[in-house]
Amino acid sequence: MAGTTEDYEKISVSETLRALQTDKDNGLASGEAKKRLEQYGYNEIPEKEESTFHRIFRRFWGPIPGMIEVAALLSAVVQRWEDFTIIMVLLFTNAFIDLWQESKALNALKVLKEKLAKNALVLRDGKFRTIEARELVPGDIIKVKIGDLIPADIKLIKGDYIQADQSALTGESLPVSKKTGDIAYSNSI
């Protein structure tokens, strides 16, 4: 039943509705939506968080840190303690700065993720209701209003032409025109 976004991009709206076994006027039944949620899981990409130990260790592993570590080791072998100390201070300073910059970038990414679409107006049992975007399942019919973030990859099944800002996905600075039958991607505006 559920395929990739590219699969549904190639077929008509009526074929899409048939393939997803959904009704454009009533949406999914709550029981069916619950079954699909169990089958497909939440509408989110699971993240694997890297441990702090691993993030620190990575700073000392690789060709450049390896060469610096060899230089420090050679300085210690020939007992040039001043050189050894300077090299080690530079190595640890570089690792600290790199770790600090990465932490700032991860915090900025966390702030951006908080701005993603959190809720969706979905048609279930013939009525529109607001649910968490992560609870959307294949076959859900959603309503998008002006200025809304698209909560998931969707196929436009009715309505007038829209302009979607996909700059976060494509880098294109201008909005893209969309019409019935087109795909609008998650977190476009």
N, C-alpha and C positions, 0 to 999 in steps of 0.2 A: 504494500500500500504506500508507505512513505518512501520517497526517493530523495534525490538531491535537488537542490534549487535548480540546477541546470536541466534536470529531467523535466521539470514543470515549466521551464521557460519555453520549451519547444512545442508544448501542446496547448490547445484552446482552453478557455475558461470552463466550458461545460465538461470537457474531458478531464480537466483537473479536479473538478467537483466530484465527478464519477469515480476517479481513481482514489480520491481521499474519502469516498463514501460519506459525503456531507451534503447538507441542504442549505442553499444560500439564503433561504427565508427564515429558517429556524435554527441553523447552526447545529452543533452536536448536542446530543442528550448528555446530561451531567454524568450519567453512568458510563456512557461511551468515552467521554473525556477522561474520566478517572481510569478506565482500562488502558487508554492510550498513554496516559501519564505513567502508569506502571510499566507499560511495554517499552516506551521510548525514553523515559526519564525526563528530567527537567530541561527546559529550554535554556541551557547555559553550558559553557565550556568549562570543565573542571580544571582547576589550576593546581600545579604542584609547586609548593613554596620551598625554596632552597634554604637549608639550615645556615645559621650564622657561621658555624665552623667551616662549612664547605665554601661559603662566600669568602672567608678570610684565606683559607688554604689555596683557593684559585689564584690569589694574587702572587703566590710564590711558585706557581707551576706554569711552565711554558718556556719558549725559547729565550726571550729577553730576560725574564727573571733568572732562568737557568744560567745564562752567561754571567750575570752579575753575581750569582751565588758561587760559581766556579772561580770568578775573580777574587771574591772574598776568601774562599777556601785556599787559593794559591797564596794570597797575602798572609794568611795565618800559617801556612806551611813554611814560608820563608821568614816568618816572624816579623812582618812589617805591620805592627799592630796599629799604627796610625792609619795606614791605608785600609786595613781590615775594618776598623771602627767607622771610618768615613763611608765606606761602601755599605756596611750594614745599616748605618743611620739613613743613608739615601734609600736603601731597599725598603726599610720599614716605613719611612716617610712617604714613599711612593705608594706603598700598599695602603696606608692610612688614608691618603688623599683619594685614591681610587675607590676605596670602600665608602668613604663619605659621599663622593659624587654619585655612586650607585644608589646609596640610600636616599639621596635627594630625588633621583630619577624615579625610584620605586614609589616614593611618597606622592610624587606628581602623578604617576600612573594610577595610584589608588584614588586620588581626587577625581581624575577623569572617569574612572569606572563608576564612581558614585553618581555621575551625571547621566549614565546610561538609562534607557527607558526602564522604569521600575514597574509600571502598571500598564494594563491594556484593557480597552473596552471591547469585550468579547460577546458574541451572540451564542448563548447556550439556552436550550429549552425554549427557543422563540423569543427570549428577552435579552437585551444588552445589559451586561453587568461588568463591573470593574474587578479584575483579578490581577495578581502579580504576574508580570511578564514571564517569569520563569516557569509558570504553570501552563503556558500555552502548549498545545499539542498539534500535530499534523491534522489538518482538517478544520481547525478553528476559523471562524469568520470574525474578523475584527473591524472596528470602525476607527478611522483615522481622521482627525480634524486638523485644521490649519495650525501649524506650529508644533504638532505632536512629533515626538521621536517614534520612528517605526520600531515596535518592540521585537520583531522577528522578521526573517525573510518572508515576504508575502507576495502573492499574485493579486493584482488589482482586478476585482471581478465586476465592479460597477462604479459609476461616478464620472465626473468630468476629468479633463486633463489636469494633472498636478505637476508641480515643480518640486523635485526632490534634491536636497543638498546632500550629495554623497562625498563631499570633500574629505571627510575623515577616512573613507575607504579608498578613494581613487586619487586624491590629491587635486582633482579638478576643482577649480575655484568657482565655476559657474554652476547653477542648478541644472539638473537634467530633466527634460520633459518626459512624463510618464502618462500612459493612457491605459484603458481597460485591456487586460491581457498581459501587461508588462509586469516585471518583477521589481519590487522595491526592497532594498536590502536593510537588514537590521541596523538600527541607530542612525539611519538617514533622517533628515528633518523634512 
